[in-house]
């Protein structure tokens, strides 16, 4: 984070503001020397008299980031912490530009997951998070990653329904190994209830993956990770997920989960309109190295890489989306507009939130990120309030 910015803890200050002079990324393209008008907690089409002008010349203004796969941050876990601990993690990610966040669980006892869903549903109703993503327990043991094997189970539509009901309308997505018994029926149930079925932690073949997509699956959970690789006579799930226009593929661009060539392959083959940049973050995101827990499993974080103490599997990430944004533009050389689509527009659309967030348009929430010329965060506004106040606004 740039030294010229500082956290204000959400102090009001955006109401009646004109953010001017920046490169503004709109759905129609980038406007050089553009402006964003903020009135209350919304983006406005015109400014009232006496609106405060904030000169952001030399900066970028992009929509607030939308993370649809996130397990925690700031030393706090979404999978086991109290409501206040969850909010601590949410605030950590907000300071890094993620103004909309879906909280992800990990594999656990079904009754405990149902209780967890109740807590996260309350935070969803309060507007603090944007819903729940259930990752596990309906995944393949041979691709379990950082999930406790003894708690894994085949997808059962009745058990999936139990978690949907426990979420009281806040369930946004389930990650499933759709090749397992009950997998396709569970996908159909999720589709009927308007909940995303995501294929992940899977040992599925190419043909089995296509069957799951035809049944209603629309997301690939962290593409490439926790699934078979591509082979010339066994293309596996990756090829099926990349080629189908109905599927959005999640990517973790932290320099650990993916080789840059695989990121480029996904953007080239699927197109920016079918990529969602995620963090898959755990407690250490925005916090530091040390020993943590991901659900019931112990995790060691060294030099920013999280691995299980037992077995050494990668255990989520310590990524924040501002780092993913900067890396995508500066290292991977992706167009800023493509990164905005993958980090804001697409996840907002998938989660059914695009009428309120995901782009800079009049009537939507004033959720935005101010980046300097090096693509470091200098300002974060959420619902018209500065979470991180840019230096220009302080003058």
Number of C-alpha atoms within 10 A of each C-alpha: 16 15 9 12 18 18 14 13 13 19 13 16 17 26 20 22 23 23 23 19 21 24 22 23 21 18 15 7 10 17 15 15 15 18 19 25 26 29 24 18 20 23 26 22 12 12 16 13 7 8 15 18 16 20 17 24 17 13 23 27 27 26 30 30 34 30 28 30 27 30 31 35 29 22 19 26 30 30 27 20 17 15 14 11 18 28 21 20 27 27 20 21 27 25 28 24 33 27 30 27 24 27 31 27 27 21 26 22 13 18 13 12 22 19 15 22 28 18 17 31 24 17 21 22 14 10 11 19 21 27 26 29 25 26 23 28 29 29 29 27 20 12 18 23 22 25 26 18 17 11 14 19 17 20 25 17 17 12 16 20 15 15 21 23 15 21 24 15 16 24 28 25 25 29 24 29 30 32 22 19 13 16 23 26 17 27 29 19 19 25 16 11 13 15 23 22 31 30 31 29 31 26 24 22 19 18 15 18 24 19 16 24 23 14 20 23 30 23 26 26 28 25 26 24 21 19 25 19 14 14 10 6 6 13 15 22 26 23 19 18 25 23 12 15 12 14 21 27 28 26 26 26 26 23 14 13 19 16 11 15 10 14 20 16 12 22 21 11 13 19 17 22 16 22 28 31 28 28 28 25 26 30 29 29 29 21 15 17 16 14 16 21 19 25 21 14 14 15 27 20 22 12 9 19 22 28 22 22 17 11 9 13 15 20 24 26 28 25 25 26 24 24 18 20 24 21 17 22 17 13 11 14 12 17 12 20 18 17 23 25 24 28 28 26 26 25 30 26 15 18 20 15 16 16 13 18 27 29 26 26 20 17 16 18 26 32 29 28 29 26 26 18 11 12 20 20 26 25 28 32 29 25 24 25 23 27 26 26 24 25 17 16 18 9 7
